[in-house]
Amino acid sequence: MKIHWQGERLSVAEGDITRFDGDAIVNAANQSLLGGGGVDGAIHRAAGPALLEACKELRDKAWPDGLPVGQVAVTPGFRLAANHVIHTVGPVHAKSEDRSQQLADCYRHALDVAAERGFSRLAFPAISTGIYGYPPAAAAAIVSDVMRERLPNIPGLEVTLVFFSAADAETFLRAANL
């Protein structure tokens, strides 16, 4: 991964999140938890078929109607370098409705899980900025606010925000004022 910016416990990188070696990566999942396109599809392909089976079990036992927007569910990482996957469903952007709190909840709840489990290294993709249409600059402001709010309260946790392209990483850095 190519690091674009590094702070004390937060960094911004460009690369393939499926190669992140740490306690967990966050998956920008869809409500079905059964795989999809973009980051979700890449994570499912890299983790192998056992991830789909674990997600089916989550659906059967905990989320029969699908994972609600902003909530999280955890599975093992299986064939990933990361030990776990924290699945979260971001909001679809709507010009007529403010969904910023839902997007913030994706990051907050994933950070909460990392804190509860004592994780030391966690990576996030850009949630909702792909097919769900959330404007990257608006998402960056939300993410940076959540990180400033929560990260100081989680001792020992290092977070990497992983973007697929250099342009996406630079857009985030400009919008987040890092």
Secondary structure, DSSP 8 states (H G I E B T S, - for coil): -EEEEE-SSEEEEES-GGG--SSEEEEEE-TT-S--SHHHHHHHHHH-HHHHHHHHHHHHHT-TT---BT-EEEEE-TTSSSSEEEEEE----BTTB--HHHHHHHHHHHHHHHHHTT-SEEEE--TTSSTT---HHHHHHHHHHHHHHHGGGSTT-EEEEEESSHHHHHHHHHHHT-
